[in-house]
Amino acid sequence: MPLPKDDPEERTERLVRYVRGALPDDEVEEIARAAAGDPELAADVAVLQAAAGTVRSEAGPADDLGWQRLARDIERMTPTATPRLVSPWWRAGAIAAGLLVAVQGALIVANPGLIGDDSYVAATSGETEFGVTLALDPDAREAEISSLLLEIGARIVDGPGALGIYHLAFDSAEDRTAGLERLRAAPIVETAAPE
């Protein structure tokens, strides 16, 4: 069966089988005669034979199957010593910190009286004695609001809510009265009323 020139894949496959010795004797003789008369075919056969020789020399003996080479490569890649990543002092410190957290948690659970009932008070809890309800201009800047509240001695106890209303507290009735006058005169205030 002559080598096809129009099907390069089959031609290459048959030449590879020729070089490997996997063709019947009659086809081997046919390709040998064709290579003797065709320098291009002879060059292709020479390239394939050189590649096959290189592969055989890399692979080693056929009965070896590359296991000895693989074992040698693995042995070469295995590190001889593993570097220590964490100092023993860090480990001791982490253990001590964990014990401290566990002891603190146990003390809090075992003695709830250590933390008084007044430890947390919501800012909005209870009524303010001297309170003011305040609505500001939506374009008012935070710096202007802070400056005004510091000037009159008021503190925010709630707000702004969904409607933009604040609840302020004063220390005395006199402070609230003076603060209301100043709030009503401020351009950023829309409304100010005592609670």
C-alpha positions in Angstrom: 0.0 0.0 0.0 1.7 3.2 -1.2 2.0 6.2 1.2 -0.8 8.7 0.6 0.5 12.2 -0.2 -2.9 13.9 0.1 -3.6 12.7 3.7 -0.7 13.9 5.9 -2.1 12.4 9.1 -2.2 8.9 7.7 1.2 9.3 6.1 2.7 10.4 9.4 1.0 7.6 11.3 2.3 5.0 8.8 5.8 6.4 9.0 5.7 6.3 12.8 4.6 2.7 12.7 7.4 2.0 10.2 10.0 3.5 12.5 8.6 1.6 15.5 8.6 -1.7 13.5 4.9 -2.1 13.8 4.1 -2.6 10.1 4.0 -5.9 8.2 7.2 -6.9 6.3 5.7 -6.2 2.9 4.8 -2.6 3.9 8.3 -2.1 5.5 10.0 -3.1 2.2 7.6 -0.8 0.3 8.4 2.3 2.4 12.2 1.5 2.4 12.1 1.4 -1.5 10.0 4.6 -1.6 12.4 6.4 0.8 15.4 5.3 -1.4 13.9 7.1 -4.4 12.3 10.1 -2.6 14.7 12.4 -0.7 11.8 14.2 1.1 10.4 10.8 2.4 13.9 9.8 3.4 14.3 13.0 5.4 11.0 12.4 7.1 12.0 8.9 8.1 15.4 10.1 9.4 13.7 12.8 11.6 11.3 10.2 13.0 14.1 7.7 13.6 16.2 10.4 15.5 13.1 11.3 17.6 12.5 7.7 18.4 16.1 7.2 19.4 15.9 10.2 21.7 12.7 8.9 23.3 14.2 5.5 23.9 17.4 6.9 25.5 15.3 9.1 27.8 12.9 6.3 28.7 15.6 3.7 29.6 15.2 0.0 29.2 11.7 -1.3 28.3 11.4 -3.5 31.4 12.3 -0.6 33.6 9.1 1.3 32.6 10.6 4.5 34.1 10.0 3.4 37.7 13.6 3.7 38.8 13.9 7.1 37.1 10.7 8.2 38.8 11.9 7.0 42.2 15.2 8.8 41.7 13.5 12.0 40.8 11.1 11.8 43.8 14.1 11.1 46.1 15.9 14.1 44.7 12.9 16.4 45.2 12.2 15.3 48.9 13.5 18.0 51.3 16.0 16.8 53.8 14.8 18.9 56.7 11.5 20.7 57.2 12.0 24.4 58.4 10.3 25.3 61.6 7.6 27.9 60.9 6.5 28.9 64.4 8.7 29.7 67.3 7.9 27.8 70.5 7.4 31.2 72.3 4.5 32.1 70.0 2.8 28.8 70.8 3.2 29.4 74.5 1.8 32.9 74.2 -1.2 31.7 72.3 -1.9 29.1 74.9 -1.6 31.6 77.7 -4.0 34.1 75.9 -6.5 31.3 75.3 -6.4 30.3 79.0 -6.9 34.0 80.0 -10.0 34.3 77.8 -11.4 31.1 79.2 -10.9 32.2 82.8 -12.5 35.6 82.2 -15.5 33.9 80.5 -15.9 31.5 83.4 -15.7 34.4 86.0 -18.4 36.3 84.1 -20.7 33.3 83.8 -20.1 32.2 87.4 -20.5 35.7 89.0 -23.0 37.8 87.1 -23.0 40.3 89.9 -19.5 41.4 88.9 -21.1 43.5 86.1 -23.6 45.8 87.6 -27.1 46.3 86.2 -26.3 49.9 85.3 -23.4 48.9 83.0 -25.4 49.6 79.9 -27.9 52.4 79.5 -29.4 53.2 76.2 -29.1 56.8 75.1 -32.9 57.0 74.5 -33.9 55.3 77.8 -36.1 57.4 80.1 -37.6 60.8 79.6 -35.4 63.9 79.6 -36.4 66.5 82.0 -35.2 69.4 79.9 -35.8 68.2 76.4 -36.3 69.8 73.0 -37.6 68.4 69.8 -35.7 69.7 66.8 -36.2 69.6 63.0 -33.3 70.8 60.8 -33.0 72.0 57.3 -32.2 68.9 55.1 -29.2 70.7 53.6 -27.6 71.5 57.0 -24.0 70.3 57.3 -22.8 68.2 60.2 -20.2 70.8 61.1 -22.9 73.5 61.4 -25.1 71.2 63.5 -22.2 70.3 65.9 -21.1 73.9 66.2 -24.7 75.0 67.1 -25.3 72.2 69.7 -21.9 72.9 71.3 -22.6 76.6 71.5 -25.9 76.1 73.3 -24.8 73.2 75.5 -27.3 70.6 74.2 -26.7 66.9 73.6 -28.5 64.6 71.2 -30.3 61.8 73.1 -32.2 60.5 70.0 -32.3 60.9 66.3 -32.3 61.7 63.6 -35.3 59.5 63.0 -36.9 58.6 59.7 -38.4 62.1 59.5 -35.1 63.8 60.5 -36.3 64.8 64.0 -33.7 65.1 66.8 -34.4 65.0 70.6 -32.0 67.1 72.6 -31.4 67.4 76.3 -30.2 70.3 78.4 -28.9 70.4 82.0 -31.4 72.9 83.3 -34.6 74.7 82.5 -32.6 78.0 82.0 -30.2 76.3 79.6 -33.2 74.9 77.6 -34.9 78.3 77.4 -31.7 80.1 76.2 -31.0 77.2 73.8 -34.6 77.3 72.4 -34.1 81.1 71.6 -30.8 80.4 69.9 -32.2 77.4 68.0 -35.2 79.3 66.7 -32.8 82.1 65.4 -30.5 79.7 63.6 -31.0 79.5 59.8 -30.5 75.7 59.7 -33.4 75.1 62.2 -36.8 74.5 60.8 -38.6 74.0 64.1 -37.7 73.7 67.8 -40.1 73.0 70.5 -39.9 72.0 74.2 -40.8 68.4 75.1 
